[in-house]
Amino acid sequence: MDAVKRLLQDTPELALFLCLAGGYAVGKIRVWKLSLGGVAGTLIVAIFVGMAGHIVLNDQVKNIAFAMFIFTLGYISGPTFFASLNRKSLRYGTFTVIEVASVLSITAAAVLILNLDPGTAAGLMAGGATESAAVGTATDAIARLDRPAVEIATLQANVGTAYSISYICGLIVVVLLSSQIFPLVMRVNLRTEAEKLWKQLGGGDDDDDGQHVAAAPELVGRAFKVEQVAGRTIGGVMSDLGGNLTVERVLRKGDSVSAAADTVLQPGDEVLVVGRREDMVPAEGAIGTEIVPGAALGTSLDIAQVVLDHRHVKATTLGELGQHLGTGLYVTGLVREDKELPLRPNTPVQRGDTLKLTGAKADLAKTVPALGYRLDPSVKADIIYIALGVALGFLIGKGVVQLGTIPLTLGTGGGCLLSGLLFGWFRSKNPVIGQYAPAAADVIKTLGLSVFIAVVGLTSGPQAVSLVQKFGWGLPITGVLMTGIPACISLAVGWKLMKLPAPLVLGAITGQQCSTPGITAVQQVAGNTTPLMSYTIVYALSNVVLPLLGPVAVAMATTLG
C-alpha cells in the first residue's frame, strides 16, 4: 500500500486519470432511478484518493481544464440563451429567478446559523443547485481573497467537500420531488397530462414519442409502375395522397423525365416515391403495382443538420416551419441543448435550435440558406476561433472591482463563460467561422469539467474528515433545503399562478436545477418528451446564471461571517 501511495504522489497525473476512470465507473451505478453521473462520481473517488495519498497537482491543470469547460458551456448555450430573451420564453425565467433568490437566501441563513466559512458556503450552494460550474467560479473567487495562502487552500478544499455532500442530497431530492412527490401533490397522473399536452401539440394516440428506436426507417422510398393514375399530373396525384409524399424520379421507356408537379404520368411509367412510412401505405393502391427499382430509378437522400437563425424564415412552431420547406424535405429531428424535442406541429422552435432535415441534395441546397446555416460534418472545431475566445475569457477574468475590502471579479470562470456566450452568439450570426461540432464540444466540456473536479477532489481529500466533523448533519440538511425549497416555490408559482401544464412545470423545475437525472426521471414517468420543452429554456437560462453565483456566495459569506 505504501508503494502505491508513493507512486501516486510521485506521478500525480496517474492519480488524476485513475480518478476519472474510477469516478465514471462509480457514476454508472444505479440505485432505483438514481445514478451519480461521472462528474459527481469522479469528485467522490478523488476525495477518497486525496484522503489516502495527499496528492498535489499543479493549479494550472485545474485552471486550464475549467476554462475549456466553461467557455464551451457558454459557447453552446449562447444562441439558445439569447434566443430565450423574448416575451414568450422569458416567463420561464421566473424559475431561474426563484432558484437564484432561494439558494442565496438559504446560503446566507446557513452562514449565520452554522457559522460557515466562504468555501463551505459556496460548496453547499453549488451542490444544492446541482451546478458543478459554480465550484470553479467560487474557488477562483477565493483565490483572490486577501488571506494567507494556507487558509485559501483550506477554503478551496472545503468547496469540493461541501459540494459533494450537498450534490448527493440535491440529486436525490430533485429526482424524488419532480418525478414522484410533486405529481401526487398536484393530484394528477403525469402520464395522462403528458398525453393531453402531446395531443395539443398535434400528436396522435399512436405517434412515436421520440424515446424509442423505430423498428423500420422513418423515411422510405418505394418504386411503382403507373397504372391507376395514368393521364394525371404528379401534383394532382400527390395532393390526393395527402401532400406528404414526393415523386423524386420518373422513368419512361427507360429514359428519365422531369418529376415536376405538372408532368403528366403515362401508363407504364416507373416512379420513385419518397415519404414517411405511414403516408406511403395507401400509395400502392392509388398509383399501381410496387416494383423493384433498378439502378436508373434509384436515388439517395442527404441529411443536413441546420442551426436555425431565422434569417429569412421566422417560424415559431414546427408546423409553420414545415410550410416553408416545400415538397421533398422532411424534418427528422429537432435538438435544443443536446435534447431531442418532440416532432409535433405545435412544438415551439427558436433561434439556435438544430434541425435535422432529410431530402434530395438539390432540395436541401435551395432551402437551407433561408433557414440558417448548415453544420459542416468535415469540420470538427475551428481551433483559431475557440483559442481566441478562451484567451479573451482569461483577460476578462483579470478585471477586479473593489467593493470595500472585498474584491469582486468574474475570474477565469466568469470571464470564459461570458466570452463563450458572446463567441457562440457571434458564430450564430456569422456561420462561416467558428464551427464547434456538438460531439467535439461535448467531449471538451465533459473532459474539462471532469479533470477540474478530479483536481478539486484530490485537493479536498485531506481536509474532508475535519470539515464533516466540524459541521456534522448541518451540511446534508442544508443541502436538502437548498434543493427542496426553491423546487417547492417553483411548483406553487408554475402550477397555481402561471397555470402551466404539469409536464411543463416539472420540466422547468428540473431545468432550474440544470438536473439531467431529474428530467430523465420526469420523462420516464411522463412517457413522452413534452417536459423537455420547458426544461431546455430554463436550463439555458440557469446554466448561464448559476455559475456566476460562486463569487457572490463567497463575497456574501465573507461579509456575514
N, C-alpha and C positions, 0 to 999 in steps of 0.2 A: 504493500500500500504506500509506503514512504517513497518507493521508487517511482510509482505512478504520479504521486504528488509532486515530486521534484521534476519529473518530465513535463507536467503541465505548467509548472511555474517557469521552467526554462524555455518552454515553447508555448507561449500563451495563444498563438494562432491555432494550435492544435486544440486547445481547450475551447476556443471560440466555435470552431466547426463541429466539434463533438456536442457542444450545447445546442447548436442548430439542429443536428440530426436527432439528438435525444428529445429536444423540445417539440419538434414536429411529430415525432412518434407518440409522445405523451398527448399532444393536441388532438390526435386521431381517436383516442379512446373515448367511447361514448357510454354515458350512464343515463338511461332513459332517453330523453331527447337532447341531452346536453353533451357538448364536447368543448374543450377549452379553445381549440384552434392552435395553430402553430406559433403565433406570436406570444400568447399567454403561456403556452407550454414551454417555449424557449426561456421566458423570464424565470419561471419556477425552477427549471433544471439548472439554469445559470446561477440562481441564488444558492442552491444546494452545493453546486460545484465550487462557487466562491467561498461558501462557509467552510468547505473542507480544505481548499487549497490556497486561499489568499492570492489569487492570480491577478496580475496587473497588466492591463493593455494600454497602449498609447491612446491618449484622449483624441488624437486626430482621426483615429479609426472611427470612433463614435461620431465625431462631428461630420466627417465626410459622408458616412452612411446615412445619418439623419438628414443632411442637406439633400442628398439624392432622393430620399424617400419623400420629404415634404415638398420639394419642388415638383416632383412627379404627381403627387397628390393634387397640388394646385393646378398643374397643367391640364390634367384630365378632367378636373372639376370646373375649370374656368368657363368653358362655353355654356355648360348646364347652369352654373351658378348665376352668370349674368342673364341667361335666358329666363331664369326664375324670378328675376326682378321685374315682374309685371303684375298687374292688378289681380289676375286670376291666381297666379302661383304664390304671390306674397301673403295671401291669407294663411297659407300653410306655414309662413314664417312665424306665426303665433306660437307654434310648437317649439321652435328653436328659442324664441324669447323666453318661454316658460322654463325651458331647460337651463338656459344661462342664468336667469334670475334665481331659480331654485338652488342650483348647485353652489352658486356664490353665497347665497344666504346660509345654506347648511354648512358650508365651509367656514364662514365667519362664526357661526354658532359653535362649531366644533373647536375652533381655535380658542374661543373664550371659555368654553366648558372644560375641555380636556387639556388646555394649555399646549396646543400643538405647535411644533416648530414649523417654519416655512416649507421645508422639504416634505414632511409628513402630511401637512395640509394639502399641498399641491398634488401629492401622490394619491391621497384619498379622493380628491376631486376628479382627477383624471380616470381613476379606476371606476368610480361610481358612475361617471358619464360614459364609461367604456370607450374612451378616446385615447388611444396609445400615443398619438402625436403630441398631446399635452404634456406627456412625460418629458419629451425633448425640449419643448419651449420652456418648461419650468426649470429643468436642470441648467439650461443656458442662462436663464434669469438669475438663478442662484449663484452662478459663477461670477456674476458682475456685482454681487453684494460686497460691501466694504467690511469683510470679516476675514479672520485668519484662514490660511489655506486648509488647515486640518479641519476646521469647523465646516468650511464649504464642502469638503469631500464627504463629511458625515451627512450633511443636509442633502447632498445629491444622492447618496446611497439610500437615505430614508425615502426619497421619492419612489425609487423602484420597489422597495419592500412594501410600502403602504399601497402602491398601485396594485401589486399582485394580490394582496388581501382584498382590497376593495373591488377589483375587477371580477374576481371569482364570485363574490357576493352579488355584484351588479348583474353579472351574466345570468345567474340562477334566477334572480328577481325579475329581470325584464322578460325572460322566456316564460316563466310561470304566469306572470301578470298578463302579458299580452295574448298568450295562446290559450290559457286555461281559466284564470280567475276573472279577468275583465268581461269575457263573453257571458259568464254567469251573473256578474253584477249588472250588465246591460239587459239580462234576461232575453238573450237572442241565441238562435242557433247560427253560428258563424258560417257554416257551410250553406245554409239556406239563404242568408243575407248576401253571401258572395255570389250565389247563383242568380239572385234577383238583380244585383249590380251587373253581372255578366250579360244578362238579357237587355238591360238598359243600354249597354254599350253596343248592342247589335248582335250579340251572340245568340245561338240557339241551344236547345237542350242537348244536342248531340255534338256540339262543336268541341274540338280539341282545346284543352286549356293551356297548351304550351308546356306542360310539365312532363309529358310523356313522349317517348320517341315513337314516331309512326312506323307501322309495320311495312308501309308502302310509301313511295315518294309523294310529296305534296303536289308537285307539278309533273305532269306526264305528257307524252306525245303519242298520238295514235295516227295510223295511216288508213285511209278509207278509199274505196272505189266509188265514184259518184254514180248514184242510181236514182234515188227518190227526188233529189234536188236539182236534177239536170234542167237547165234553162233558167235557173235563178242566179242572182248575183251573190257573191261571197258575203257582202254586208247584210243582205236580207236573211241569208241562212243563219249567220252568226247571231243576228238580232233575235230570230225565232228561238235560238238555243239559250237565250238569257243574256247575251252580250258579253259573256265572261270567257269565251273561247277565241282563239286566234288561228287563222289559216296561215301558216308560215311558208308553205311551198305548194305549188301546183305543177303536176306533170301532165302533159297532153301528148299522147303518142310518143312518149319518150323525151319530149322537149319541155324545158322549163318555161312557164308563162307567168305573167305578173299575178301576184296574190293581192292585188288592190281590191278595195271594197266593191268597186263597180265591175269587176271581172265576172263575166257570165260563165257559169260552170256548164260543161258538156258531158254527155254520157260517156263513161269510161275514163274520165279524168281521175288522176290519183292525187289526193290531197293529204298534206300533213297538218294535223290539228293539234294545237298545244293549249293546255289549260289545267285548271285544278282538277284533281281526281274526281271530286263529287260532281263537277259540272260536265265531265266527259261521259258519264253513264248514258245519257239519252242520245249521244251523238250517233252511235251506230244505227239505231233505228231510224234516225232522221236523215242521215246522209247516204248510207249504203253499207256494203259489206266491209268489215275490217280486213286489211291485208297486211302482209309482212313488208315493211318498207325496204326498197333497195337502196344502194349507195347514193343514187341520184336524188332520192327523196329525203335522205337523212339531213339533219341539222343539229347543231349544238347550241345550247343555251349558255349564256355567260352570267356570272354572278358578280354584282357590284355592291360594295359597301360604301354608302353615301352619307356623309355628315351633313345634316340639314343646316342651312344658314338663311333660309327664307329669302334667297337672293331675288328671285322673280316670283316664286310660288309661295304665297303666305297662307298656308292651311293651318287650321287649329286642331283638326282631327284627321285620323287615317282615312275616313270616308271622303273628306274634302280633298285630301292629297291624292286619293285614287282617281278623282275626276280629272286630274292634270296629267295622269300617266298615259292615257290613251290605251290603245289595244296592244297586246303583245308583251306588256310588262306586268310583273306581279310582285307584290310586297310579300317577302317570305321571312322577314324578321324585323324587329324594332327593339333597339337596345338603348337604355339610358343608365348611366352609372354602372355599367357592366351587368345590368339586369335586363332579362328579356321581358318586354311588356306584351300584354295580350293583343293579338291581331284582330281587333274588332273595329267596325266602322266608327264608333263614337270614342275610341281611345284617343286622348289628347296627344298631340305632338308639339314639340317646341324646338327652337334653335339648339343645336348641339346634339340632338338625338342621332343615332346611327341607324340608317335604314338599309336593309338588305333587299336589293332588287334583283329579280331573275328575268331574263329575256334575251332576245337576239342582240348581238353586239351593235348592230346599226340602230336599233331602237334605244338602247342604253345611251349610245353616243349622242343622240338627239335630245334625250330627256334629262340626263343627269346634270348638265350645266345649269338648268333652270332651278334645280332643287338645292344644290350645294356643291360640295367637292367630293370627288371620289378618292378613297384611300388607295394608295399605290401599294399592292402587296409585295413589290420588289424592294421597297424602301422601308426598313425597319425603324430607323431612328436617324434624324438629322443631328449628328453629334455637334456640329458647329453651333447651331441654334440653341440646343439644350445646354451645352457647356457655357455659352454666354449668359443664358438665363440663370444658371446656378451661380456664376461669378457675380452677376448683378445682385442676386439674393444675399450673398455674403457681404457686399458693400452696403446694401440697405440695412442689414442687421447690425452694422457697426454704429449706426446713429443712436445717440443716447439723449433722452430728455430728463433732466433732473427735477424730481418732484420732492422738494425738501431735501431730506437725506437719502431718498430712495431713487435709484436710477431706473427710469422706465425706458425699455428698449425692445424692439421687435426681436433682436437677437438673430442667430442663424436660422432658427425655425420660422419665425415670423417673416423675416426678410425673404427667405427662399419660397415660403408659401405665397407671399404677395407677388414675387416675380413670376412664380409658376402660374398664378391666376392671370396675370397680365400677358404672359407669353402664350398661354393656351388660348386666351381670348383673341389675341392678335393673329395667331395662326388660323383661327376660325374665319377671320376676315380676309386673310391672305394665304390661301391654301397651297400656293406654290412653294412655300418654305415651311420648315419646322415640323415635318411629319414625325410622329411618335406613335408607332403602331401599338394598338391596345395590348397585344400579347407582350411586346417588349416593355411597355410601360408597367404592366402588371408584374413582370419579373423584377424590374428595378425597384419598384415600390415595395414589393414583398421582401426582397433581399435586403434593401436598405433599412427597413424598419426592423427586420429580424436581427440583423447584425447590431444595430443600435441597442435594441432591447437586451441582447445577449451581453453586451459590454456593461450595460447598466446593472444587469443581474449579477455578473461576476464581481462588480464593484460593491454591490449592496450586500452580498453574502456575509461578510464578516460582522456587519452591524445588525443583521436581520433579527437575531435572537434577542439582543438587548432592546431593540425597538418594540418587539412584541411583548416582552416582559414589562416594559415601561407603561404601555397603554392598554394592554390586555384586550378585553372584549369591546373596548371603545372603538377599536379600528373596524372590526366587521359590522358592528351595529351602525356606525356612521356610513359605511359602505352601502348597507341595505337602505338606509334612509336617503342616501344620495341618489339612488336609482328609483326607489319606490315613490317618494313624494312628488317629484316632477311628473312621473307617469300617471299618478292619480289625478293631479291637477289637470293634466292634458286630457285625460279621459272625460272629466267633467266639462271642460271647455269644448272639446271637439264633439262630444255626444249631445250635451244639453244646450249649449249656446250656439255652436256653429251648425248643428243638425246634420253632421256628416254621416254617411252610411257606416255601419260598423267596420267593414273591411278597411275603409279609408282611415278611420280613427286609429285602428290598431296598427296599420301600416305607418301612419305618421308618428305614433308613439315609439315604434322601433327605429324609425328614421331619425328622430331627435336624439336617440342614443347611439346612432351610427352602428346599430347592432345587426350584423349579418345573421348570427344564430337566432336572434329574435324574429326577424322577418321570415326566416326559413321555417320556424315553428308555426308562425301565423299562417303561412301559405299552406302548410301541410293540413292544418285544421280547416282552412277555408276551402281547399280543394281546387283552387284556381289562382291565377296571378293577379287578381284585382287589387290586393293590398299594395302591390308594387307601385301603383300609380301615385299614391301619396308618399310612399316610402322614398322614392327616388328624388322627389322635390325637396322634402325635409332633410334627407340625407345630404344633398348637395349644399344646403344652407348650413347645417350643423357641422359638416365636415370642414367647412372653412372657418366658422366662428369658434368652435370649441377649442381648437389648438391654441388660439390666441388668449385663452383664459389661464394658461400656465403662468405667464408673468404676472397676470392680475392676482392670482391666488397667492403667489409669492409675496407681492407687494402688500396685499391685504393682511396676510399672516404676520409679516414683518411689522406692520403698523399696529395691529391689535395685540401682538404677543408681548 
